[in-house]
Each structure stands twice: as C-alpha cells, then as structure tokens.
C-alpha cells in the first residue's frame, strides 16, 4: 500500500514539474514570437490596440472614480445619494458595453483566419472573486487542453472573457439597484447593507479583470493578423521585384 502511495505521489510530482517546465518553455516561445510580431506592427494595428487599451483604461478609471465618490458620500451618511452616484457610473459602463463587446467579437471572428498564433495561457479561475466566474474559467481551462490549434484556444479565451464581462456587468447592474433595498432605517448600516456593498466591490474588480484580460487577448490576435498581412505583402513585393 505504501509503495502505491509513493508511486502516486512521485507521478503527481513528476507531472507537476513537467507542467511547470512546459509553461516556462511556452512563455519563452511566446515572448520571442511577440518580439517578431512587434517588428511588423503597422500604424493601423497599433491604433486599434491603443483604442482598446484606452477603452479598458477609461472603464477602470470610471468605475473606481464613481466607487470612491460613492464611498465618500456613504461615509458622510447620505446612503441614498451614495447609491445614486454609484449607479450613475454603472450606467455609463452599461451604455458603452454594446460597442465595446461588438468590437472584441469582430476581432475574435478574425482569429479564425490565422493559421499560426501563440495562444495565451488560460485565465486562472481564482483571479475572479465570483464563484460562478471561477467555474466558467475552470471549464474554459479544461477545454483549452483538448483544443488543437492556437487559433481555437485564443478564440475560446476571448469568448470566455467576453462572457465573464457581460455576466458581471449584468450582475453589477442588478447589485447596484439592489443596494436601495438595504437602505438603513437608522444611523448605522445593517449587516445586509454592508454585505451588499462588498458584493458590488467584488463585481467591480471582476469586471475590470475580465475587461483587461479580454483586451490583452484581442491585442494578441491583432498582432498576429498584422504580422501575417505584412509578411504576405513583403513576399508579394519581393516576388514582383
């Protein structure tokens, strides 16, 4: 029995070590290819990447600013006003969501045309605070292993992150509206009110994380597309010369 246990432990340790080595090797390979891609990036591709990065930066700044303002008003004792301030910020993100998601979906569709791309590693489930998002990320990580091509893997990654972004925004809208239900009837807040605010804080963090990782994934696709098209033009020009 002891021999069996020792064998299982040794096998598990070997697999873990192998996993770490493979991850390090893949990361090194990814960094080398990213350097190659960066040499071919065109101004148009760079502009698209910068636009996406500005969008995600604006979303994070907006959410954290409205959250901080709402906390300040809440600490001053004006609970209703704090809820109103927070929901104003959430509404701005909600209004921007359709165009932002549509752009990322278009980029995901373009990934179908890429023959070669080094995919990013799956998103680790515990980067999220919501257990439902952790479950979604866990399923995506398991599927990542069975998919064969880099294009399939990076499209799965972007799909999962877009889904996480949309779900979290939906929950955040609902949680923001739900805060009013927990309005205190006295000078001190109830435990349910404090828990409701803590949930909103967690959802904001998950929204920022999923949005940032989605844009990071889209950037990888844009760089691969741009490098492919630039190389094709250079080869055509060389053949023509």
Buried (B, 14 or more C-beta within 10 A) or exposed (E): EEEEEEEEEEEEEEEEEEEEEEEEEBEEEBEEBBEEBEEBBEEEBBEBBEEBBEBBEBBBEBBBEBBEBBBEBBEEEEBEBBBBBBBBBBEBBBEBBEEBBEBBBEBBEBBEEBEEBBBBEBBEBEBBBBEEBBEBBBEBBEBBEEBEEBBBBBBBBBBBBBBBBBBBBEBBBEBBEBBEEBEEEEEEBEEEBEEBBEBBBBBBBBBBBBBBBBBBBBBBBBBBBBBBBBEEEEEEEEEEE
